[in-house]
Amino acid sequence: MKKIIICAIIVSALLVAGCTTISPGNNTRTPGVPALTSSGTVLPVQTAFTHGISGNVLPMNAELALGTGNKTFNASIYSIEIDPPDESGKHTVNIYVGAKNTGTQPHNLTWFSKLTDVNGNTYGGIGVSHAGTGARTRGIPPNFTEAARDYIVINSDKDFTTLSQGAMLDVYFMVPKAEGSPLIPDYHVTWMINPGKII
């Protein structure tokens, strides 16, 4: 049943990704499209807003405004690159997420990536991707973008081939916290990865 639901979500998101638009005067959220103000700027998502759990899966090229106060940023998929398989047959999927500081102060972020294939199998996640450390930015100055690298290791050719059929990418963003704090995301965004992108 879980596989059927995941497949239905993926198919729906693929259909919606190229067909959904929002008029400049409409501030109502539409699945897969960030809300815009009447002037066309992206509305920021509130603190700890989870984008994806309710079925809002963004297309690969979507950019989303996150943060509050003077600590705001726009997040988007910068690129996905695949390393050749190593001698044991493991594949490394390198995920670069761009974070543009739209606030007024330098901004540090950490994020973890998770891929879910069409069968509902997951790879990576909080405390797992990038060998458990996730991607980390330095102090991104206002109006600058940094694309930090996260990576997920796929252990078999079969799993890697399944990911090439399309996947969902969940990214869990965290702002700096005290040393030893639990890894609880401040923001969660889900993007659809098009079939053939992971090959």
Long-range contacts (C-beta under 8 A, 24 or more apart in sequence): 2-120, 3-119, 3-120, 6-116, 6-118, 6-119, 6-120, 6-168, 7-118, 9-55, 9-57, 9-168, 10-118, 10-166, 10-168, 10-192, 13-57, 13-59, 13-168, 13-192, 14-166, 14-192, 14-194, 16-59, 17-59, 17-60, 17-192, 18-59, 29-56, 31-55, 31-56, 31-57, 32-56, 32-57, 32-58, 32-59, 32-62, 33-58, 33-62, 34-58, 34-62, 34-63, 34-64, 34-65, 42-74, 44-68, 44-72, 45-187, 47-186, 47-187, 48-186, 48-187, 49-187, 50-187, 50-188, 51-187, 51-188, 51-189, 51-190, 52-168, 52-170, 52-188, 52-189, 52-190, 53-188, 56-190, 57-168, 57-190, 57-191, 57-192, 58-189, 58-190, 58-191, 58-192, 59-191, 59-192, 60-191, 60-192, 60-193, 60-194, 60-197, 62-191, 64-189, 65-102, 66-173, 66-187, 66-189, 67-102, 67-103, 67-107, 67-187, 69-103, 70-103, 70-104, 70-105, 71-103, 71-105, 71-107, 71-175, 72-101, 72-102, 72-103, 73-99, 73-100, 73-101, 73-102, 73-103, 73-107, 73-109, 73-140, 74-98, 74-99, 74-100, 74-102, 75-99, 75-171, 75-173, 75-187, 75-189, 76-100, 77-169, 77-191, 78-147, 79-147, 80-193, 80-197, 80-198, 82-198, 82-199, 85-157, 85-160, 89-155, 89-156, 89-157, 90-153, 90-154, 90-155, 91-153, 91-154, 91-157, 91-160, 92-151, 92-152, 92-153, 92-154, 93-123, 93-151, 93-152, 93-153, 93-154, 93-163, 93-198, 94-149, 94-150, 94-151, 95-129, 95-135, 95-149, 95-150, 95-151, 95-152, 95-169, 95-171, 96-147, 96-148, 96-149, 96-150, 97-135, 97-147, 97-148, 97-150, 97-171, 98-145, 98-146, 98-147, 99-137, 99-140, 99-145, 99-146, 99-147, 99-148, 100-140, 100-143, 100-144, 100-145, 101-140, 101-141, 101-142, 101-143, 101-144, 101-145, 102-142, 102-143, 103-142, 104-142, 105-142, 106-139, 106-140, 106-141, 106-142, 107-137, 107-139, 107-140, 108-136, 108-137, 108-138, 108-139, 108-140, 108-175, 108-176, 109-136, 109-137, 109-140, 109-148, 109-173, 109-174, 109-175, 110-134, 110-135, 110-136, 110-137, 110-173, 110-174, 110-176, 111-135, 111-148, 111-150, 111-171, 111-172, 111-173, 111-174, 112-150, 112-171, 112-172, 112-174, 112-183, 112-185, 113-150, 113-151, 113-152, 113-169, 113-170, 113-171, 113-172, 114-152, 114-169, 114-170, 114-171, 114-172, 115-152, 115-163, 115-167, 115-168, 115-169, 115-170, 115-193, 115-198, 116-167, 116-168, 116-170, 117-159, 117-162, 117-163, 117-165, 117-167, 118-162, 118-165, 118-166, 118-167, 119-162, 121-159, 121-162, 123-152, 123-153, 123-154, 123-159, 123-163, 124-150, 124-152, 125-170, 125-172, 126-172, 126-183, 126-185, 127-183, 128-152, 134-174, 160-198, 163-193, 163-198, 164-195, 164-196, 164-197, 164-198, 164-199, 165-195, 166-192, 166-193, 166-194, 166-195, 166-197, 167-192, 167-193, 167-198, 168-192, 168-193, 169-193
